[in-house]
Amino acid sequence: MVALGIFCTLFILIQNPAAAAETGQQEEKEKLSLNARAAVLMDADSGRILYGKNETMAFPMASTTKIMTLIVALEHNEPDQIVMASAGASAMPEVRLGVHEGERYRMEDLYYAMMLESFNDAAMMIAEGTVGSVENFAELMNEKAISLGCTQTYFITPNGLDAADEKGVHSSTAEDMAKIMRYAIDNEDFLKITQTADYSFTDCDRKRSFEVHNKNVLLTMMDGVLSGKTGYTADAGYCYVCAVKKDDRTFIAALLGSGWPPHKGYKWSDVQTLLDYGDKNYRYQTIDISKGVPDRQVHVMNGEQDFATVRAKQTNYRFLLSSEDKVHVESVLPGQLEAPVEAGQSVGSIRIFVNGDLTAENDYVTINKIDARYTWMERLLRK
């Protein structure tokens, strides 16, 4: 391959049926009344941000931290693993299960205690039971965050209590927390735990019995809630991250600093505002890009045929879009190919952008096979 050919097409989308009767969507977006310092509404399928307020600014995130704690623990532990309470775990502040030093608990029971009631001592026991110390567990959390593309998140504690060290402050962004929840809802065990309303268990010696109840009020406020985690500290304020399914759409909402006492209910009104905005303005549309990426001819060097026909491997895409969204298609092809060329060979790229953000990628592929052209001497030598 040598020189590249670049072709660009811009599609201005016709208003989708759900939004066709609506006007001023952009004005509505700008005027969303939110109490939160930072907020995000994300499309769970694509990871695209549908609405953002200070979405890349880092703030403390309180017990929404435990979303990552549970994911890391699920990926490293067995549910029947036994964990002994340390002195540090037994000294954790409210809210707490109230474990005593030396008591033993099943790892899975601690998951429910942590996610349903947000118990800080349960989170510490999970961390220590996974890799021996909170510090080692925080390393796993930060490694996982980086792998998910969370560039402005730094974990110090497994329970989200306010903390700082020489590297920074325990904090994240609304966008990063949405990314973490997007990953988490692909885990069936995560969903099962966070959707459970009530759970009972005992310590391993059956000396103490516990009942925990889910504090995620959204589970009873609306249908389609897949998961959610609340949080509060003095520095973070009220925080909330959730995933909600609306018909065929899945939205993720993340709120940081959604009020301080006595405004505990701000986070529920904020999340309702975000979800209503998404439900009202976004619908799935199938976009045909074939006019922007027609079949093309690429010169073939030393081939039995001089040109190869190439075609987009896929032309129909399904995106969650509003009436204001614009789709831009960029395709790149080589200036020439070297024979032999196989049928179905990838020879170029197609990138699809929604409002300038890369949303999908695919290839140009060759339609037919083209053998190399040989001189009579080369043919003789090949026999």
C-alpha positions as CSV (number, residue, x, y, z in Angstrom):
1,M,0.0,0.0,0.0
2,V,1.1,3.5,-0.7
3,A,-0.8,6.8,-0.9
4,L,-4.1,6.9,1.0
5,G,-7.4,8.3,-0.3
6,I,-9.6,10.0,2.3
7,F,-13.3,10.5,1.7
8,C,-15.7,12.3,4.1
9,T,-19.4,12.7,4.2
10,L,-21.6,14.6,6.6
11,F,-25.1,13.4,7.4
12,I,-27.6,15.9,8.9
13,L,-30.2,13.6,10.5
14,I,-33.9,14.2,10.1
15,Q,-35.7,14.6,13.4
16,N,-36.5,11.3,14.9
17,P,-40.2,10.4,15.5
18,A,-40.0,10.8,19.3
19,A,-38.5,14.3,19.1
20,A,-40.1,15.6,15.9
21,A,-42.9,17.3,17.8
22,E,-40.4,18.8,20.3
23,T,-38.7,22.1,19.8
24,G,-35.8,23.8,21.5
25,Q,-34.0,20.6,22.7
26,Q,-30.7,22.4,22.9
27,E,-32.2,25.1,25.1
28,E,-33.8,22.4,27.3
29,K,-30.4,20.7,27.6
30,E,-28.7,23.9,28.6
31,K,-31.4,24.7,31.2
32,L,-31.6,21.3,33.0
33,S,-32.0,22.3,36.6
34,L,-29.6,20.1,38.6
35,N,-28.4,20.5,42.2
36,A,-25.3,18.3,41.6
37,R,-21.9,19.8,41.2
38,A,-21.2,17.3,38.4
39,A,-23.5,15.1,36.4
40,V,-23.6,12.7,33.4
41,L,-26.2,10.9,31.4
42,M,-24.6,8.2,29.3
43,D,-25.8,5.8,26.7
44,A,-24.8,2.4,28.1
45,D,-24.6,0.7,24.7
46,S,-22.1,3.1,23.1
47,G,-20.7,4.9,26.1
48,R,-21.5,8.2,24.5
49,I,-22.2,11.2,26.8
50,L,-25.8,12.5,26.2
51,Y,-25.6,15.2,28.8
52,G,-22.8,16.5,31.0
53,K,-22.3,19.1,33.7
54,N,-18.7,19.5,34.9
55,E,-18.4,15.9,33.8
56,T,-14.6,15.8,33.7
57,M,-14.0,17.7,37.0
58,A,-12.8,15.5,39.8
59,F,-14.7,15.4,43.1
60,P,-14.9,13.1,46.1
61,M,-17.4,10.3,45.3
62,A,-18.2,8.8,48.7
63,S,-19.7,5.3,48.7
64,T,-20.3,5.1,45.0
65,T,-16.6,4.0,45.3
66,K,-18.1,0.6,46.3
67,I,-19.2,-0.1,42.8
68,M,-15.6,-0.5,41.9
69,T,-14.9,-2.4,45.1
70,L,-17.5,-5.0,44.3
71,I,-16.3,-5.4,40.7
72,V,-12.7,-5.9,41.7
73,A,-13.7,-8.3,44.5
74,L,-16.0,-10.4,42.2
75,E,-13.2,-10.7,39.7
76,H,-10.7,-11.9,42.3
77,N,-12.6,-13.9,44.9
78,E,-14.8,-17.0,45.3
79,P,-18.1,-16.3,47.0
80,D,-17.5,-18.9,49.8
81,Q,-14.1,-17.5,50.7
82,I,-13.8,-16.8,54.5
83,V,-12.6,-13.4,55.7
84,M,-11.5,-12.6,59.3
85,A,-12.3,-9.2,60.7
86,S,-9.2,-7.1,61.5
87,A,-8.8,-4.5,64.2
88,G,-9.0,-1.9,61.5
89,A,-12.2,-3.2,60.0
90,S,-13.8,-3.4,63.4
91,A,-12.9,0.3,64.1
92,M,-14.6,1.6,60.9
93,P,-17.0,4.6,61.5
94,E,-20.7,4.6,60.6
95,V,-22.3,3.3,58.6
96,R,-21.1,-0.1,59.6
97,L,-22.2,-3.7,60.1
98,G,-20.5,-3.7,63.5
99,V,-18.1,-6.6,63.0
100,H,-15.8,-7.6,66.0
101,E,-12.1,-8.3,65.6
102,G,-11.5,-12.0,64.9
103,E,-15.0,-12.8,63.6
104,R,-15.2,-14.7,60.3
105,Y,-17.6,-14.0,57.4
106,R,-18.3,-15.4,54.0
107,M,-17.1,-13.0,51.2
108,E,-20.4,-13.1,49.4
109,D,-22.3,-12.1,52.6
110,L,-20.0,-9.1,52.9
111,Y,-20.8,-8.1,49.3
112,Y,-24.5,-7.7,50.2
113,A,-23.7,-5.9,53.5
114,M,-21.5,-3.4,51.5
115,M,-23.9,-2.8,48.6
116,L,-27.3,-2.8,50.3
117,E,-26.5,-0.9,53.5
118,S,-23.2,0.6,52.4
119,F,-21.4,-0.7,55.5
120,N,-17.8,0.6,55.7
121,D,-16.4,-2.3,57.7
122,A,-17.7,-4.8,55.2
123,A,-15.9,-2.9,52.4
124,M,-12.6,-3.0,54.4
125,M,-13.0,-6.7,55.1
126,I,-13.5,-7.4,51.4
127,A,-10.4,-5.4,50.5
128,E,-8.2,-7.1,53.2
129,G,-9.7,-10.5,52.3
130,T,-8.9,-10.1,48.6
131,V,-5.2,-9.1,48.7
132,G,-4.2,-8.7,52.4
133,S,-4.4,-4.9,52.8
134,V,-6.4,-1.8,51.8
135,E,-3.3,-0.4,50.1
136,N,-2.9,-3.5,47.8
137,F,-6.6,-3.5,47.1
138,A,-6.5,0.2,46.1
139,E,-3.8,-0.6,43.6
140,L,-6.2,-3.2,42.0
141,M,-8.9,-0.6,41.9
142,N,-6.7,2.0,40.2
143,E,-5.5,-0.5,37.7
144,K,-9.0,-1.4,36.8
145,A,-10.0,2.2,36.5
146,I,-7.2,2.8,34.0
147,S,-8.2,-0.2,32.0
148,L,-11.7,1.2,31.7
149,G,-10.5,4.6,30.5
150,C,-11.0,6.4,33.7
151,T,-8.2,9.0,33.4
152,Q,-9.2,11.2,36.4
153,T,-10.0,8.7,39.1
154,Y,-7.9,7.9,42.1
155,F,-8.9,5.3,44.7
156,I,-7.4,5.2,48.2
157,T,-10.1,3.5,50.2
158,P,-12.5,0.7,49.3
159,N,-15.4,2.3,51.1
160,G,-15.2,5.8,49.8
161,L,-14.4,7.6,53.1
162,D,-12.7,10.9,52.4
163,A,-9.0,10.4,52.1
164,A,-5.8,11.9,50.7
165,D,-2.2,10.7,50.3
166,E,1.0,11.9,48.6
167,K,-0.4,11.0,45.2
168,G,-3.7,12.8,45.5
169,V,-7.3,12.8,46.9
170,H,-9.7,10.0,46.8
171,S,-11.9,11.3,43.9
172,S,-13.4,10.7,40.5
173,T,-15.5,12.4,37.8
174,A,-19.1,11.9,36.9
175,E,-17.9,10.6,33.5
176,D,-15.5,8.1,35.0
177,M,-18.1,6.9,37.5
178,A,-20.5,6.3,34.6
179,K,-17.8,4.3,32.8
180,I,-17.4,2.2,35.8
181,M,-21.1,1.5,36.1
182,R,-21.3,0.8,32.4
183,Y,-18.7,-2.0,32.9
184,A,-20.3,-3.2,36.1
185,I,-23.7,-3.9,34.7
186,D,-22.3,-6.5,32.3
187,N,-21.6,-8.7,35.4
188,E,-24.6,-10.8,36.3
189,D,-23.4,-11.2,39.9
190,F,-23.1,-7.5,40.3
191,L,-26.7,-7.0,39.1
192,K,-28.0,-9.8,41.3
193,I,-26.5,-8.3,44.4
194,T,-27.4,-4.7,43.7
195,Q,-31.0,-5.6,42.8
196,T,-31.6,-7.6,45.9
197,A,-34.1,-5.9,48.3
198,D,-33.4,-7.8,51.5
199,Y,-30.7,-10.3,52.6
200,S,-30.0,-12.3,55.7
201,F,-26.8,-14.0,56.9
202,T,-24.8,-15.0,59.9
203,D,-21.1,-14.9,60.8
204,C,-19.3,-18.2,60.1
205,D,-19.7,-19.4,63.8
206,R,-23.5,-18.6,63.6
207,K,-23.2,-16.5,66.8
208,R,-24.6,-13.4,65.2
209,S,-27.4,-12.9,62.7
210,F,-27.9,-9.9,60.3
211,E,-30.5,-8.5,58.0
212,V,-29.6,-5.9,55.4
213,H,-32.0,-3.9,53.3
214,N,-31.3,-2.1,50.0
215,K,-31.0,1.7,50.4
216,N,-31.3,2.3,46.7
217,V,-34.7,4.0,46.7
218,L,-34.8,4.2,42.9
219,L,-35.5,0.5,42.8
220,T,-39.0,1.2,44.2
221,M,-39.4,4.6,42.5
222,M,-39.5,3.4,38.9
223,D,-39.4,0.4,36.7
224,G,-36.3,-0.8,34.8
225,V,-33.7,0.0,37.4
226,L,-30.7,-2.3,36.8
227,S,-28.4,-1.1,39.5
228,G,-27.6,1.9,41.7
229,K,-25.3,3.0,44.6
230,T,-25.7,6.0,46.9
231,G,-23.0,7.8,48.8
232,Y,-22.4,10.6,51.2
233,T,-19.4,12.1,53.0
234,A,-18.8,15.6,54.3
235,D,-16.5,16.4,51.4
236,A,-18.4,14.6,48.7
237,G,-22.0,15.6,49.5
238,Y,-24.7,13.2,48.3
239,C,-23.7,11.1,45.3
240,Y,-25.5,8.6,43.2
241,V,-24.7,6.4,40.2
242,C,-27.3,4.2,38.5
243,A,-28.2,2.3,35.4
244,V,-31.9,2.3,34.2
245,K,-33.5,0.5,31.3
246,K,-36.2,2.5,29.4
247,D,-37.8,0.2,26.7
248,D,-34.8,-0.7,24.5
249,R,-32.5,2.0,25.8
250,T,-30.2,1.8,28.8
251,F,-29.2,5.0,30.5
252,I,-26.5,5.5,33.1
253,A,-26.7,8.5,35.4
254,A,-23.9,9.8,37.7
255,L,-24.2,12.6,40.2
256,L,-21.5,14.0,42.4
257,G,-22.2,16.6,45.1
258,S,-26.0,16.6,44.7
259,G,-26.5,18.7,47.8
260,W,-25.6,18.4,51.5
261,P,-27.7,17.9,54.6
262,P,-30.6,18.5,55.0
263,H,-31.1,18.0,51.2
264,K,-30.9,14.3,51.1
265,G,-33.6,14.1,48.4
266,Y,-31.8,16.3,45.8
267,K,-30.1,13.3,44.3
268,W,-33.5,11.6,43.5
269,S,-34.8,14.7,41.8
270,D,-31.6,15.2,39.9
271,V,-31.5,11.6,38.6
272,Q,-35.2,11.9,37.6
273,T,-34.4,15.0,35.7
274,L,-31.6,13.3,33.8
275,L,-33.5,10.2,33.0
276,D,-36.6,12.2,31.9
277,Y,-34.3,14.2,29.5
278,G,-32.9,11.0,28.0
279,D,-36.3,9.3,27.7
280,K,-37.9,12.4,26.0
281,N,-35.1,13.2,23.5
282,Y,-33.3,10.0,22.6
283,R,-34.5,7.1,20.4
284,Y,-32.7,4.4,18.5
285,Q,-32.4,5.0,14.7
286,T,-30.9,2.8,12.0
287,I,-28.6,4.9,9.9
288,D,-27.7,3.7,6.3
289,I,-24.2,5.1,5.4
290,S,-24.1,3.4,2.0
291,K,-24.4,6.7,0.1
292,G,-21.4,8.1,1.9
293,V,-19.3,5.0,1.4
294,P,-20.1,3.6,-2.1
295,D,-18.2,0.8,-3.8
296,R,-14.9,2.0,-5.0
297,Q,-12.1,0.9,-7.3
298,V,-8.6,0.5,-6.0
299,H,-5.6,0.0,-8.4
300,V,-3.9,-3.4,-8.1
301,M,-0.2,-3.6,-8.9
302,N,1.0,-6.8,-10.7
303,G,-2.5,-8.3,-10.7
304,E,-4.4,-10.3,-13.3
305,Q,-6.9,-7.5,-13.0
306,D,-5.9,-3.8,-12.8
307,F,-8.6,-2.8,-10.2
308,A,-10.2,-4.3,-7.2
309,T,-13.7,-3.4,-6.1
310,V,-14.0,-2.7,-2.4
311,R,-17.2,-2.4,-0.4
312,A,-18.1,-1.3,3.1
313,K,-18.3,-4.4,5.3
314,Q,-21.3,-2.9,7.1
315,T,-23.6,-0.1,6.0
316,N,-26.4,-0.1,8.6
317,Y,-25.8,1.1,12.1
318,R,-28.1,1.5,15.1
319,F,-27.4,4.5,17.2
320,L,-29.2,6.2,20.1
321,L,-29.8,9.7,18.7
322,S,-31.7,12.9,19.3
323,S,-33.1,15.3,16.7
324,E,-30.1,17.5,17.0
325,D,-27.4,14.8,16.5
326,K,-25.2,14.8,13.4
327,V,-23.4,11.7,12.0
328,H,-20.2,12.2,10.1
329,V,-18.6,9.3,8.2
330,E,-14.9,9.2,7.3
331,S,-13.4,6.5,5.1
332,V,-9.7,5.8,4.3
333,L,-8.5,3.7,1.4
334,P,-5.0,2.8,0.1
335,G,-4.0,4.4,-3.1
336,Q,-3.1,0.9,-4.5
337,L,-2.9,-2.8,-3.5
338,E,-0.2,-5.4,-4.3
339,A,-1.4,-8.6,-5.8
340,P,-2.4,-11.2,-4.8
341,V,-5.6,-9.9,-3.2
342,E,-7.9,-12.2,-1.4
343,A,-11.7,-11.9,-1.5
344,G,-12.9,-10.4,1.8
345,Q,-9.6,-8.8,2.5
346,S,-9.7,-5.7,4.7
347,V,-8.1,-2.9,2.8
348,G,-9.4,0.3,4.4
349,S,-11.2,1.8,7.3
350,I,-14.5,3.5,8.0
351,R,-15.1,5.6,11.1
352,I,-18.4,7.0,12.2
353,F,-18.7,10.0,14.4
354,V,-21.7,11.3,16.3
355,N,-21.3,15.0,17.0
356,G,-17.6,14.7,16.4
357,D,-17.1,11.7,18.8
358,L,-15.9,8.4,17.3
359,T,-18.8,6.0,17.9
360,A,-18.2,3.1,15.5
361,E,-15.5,1.6,13.2
362,N,-15.5,-0.9,10.4
363,D,-13.6,-1.9,7.3
364,Y,-13.7,-1.7,3.5
365,V,-13.2,-5.3,2.1
366,T,-12.4,-6.6,-1.4
367,I,-15.3,-8.2,-3.3
368,N,-13.2,-10.5,-5.5
369,K,-10.0,-12.4,-5.5
370,I,-7.2,-11.1,-7.8
371,D,-4.2,-13.4,-8.5
372,A,-0.8,-12.0,-9.2
373,R,0.3,-11.6,-12.8
374,Y,3.5,-13.5,-13.7
375,T,5.8,-13.3,-16.7
376,W,6.1,-16.5,-18.8
377,M,9.5,-17.1,-17.2
378,E,8.1,-16.7,-13.6
379,R,5.3,-19.1,-14.6
380,L,7.8,-21.6,-15.8
381,L,9.9,-21.4,-12.7
382,R,6.8,-21.8,-10.5
383,K,6.0,-25.2,-12.1
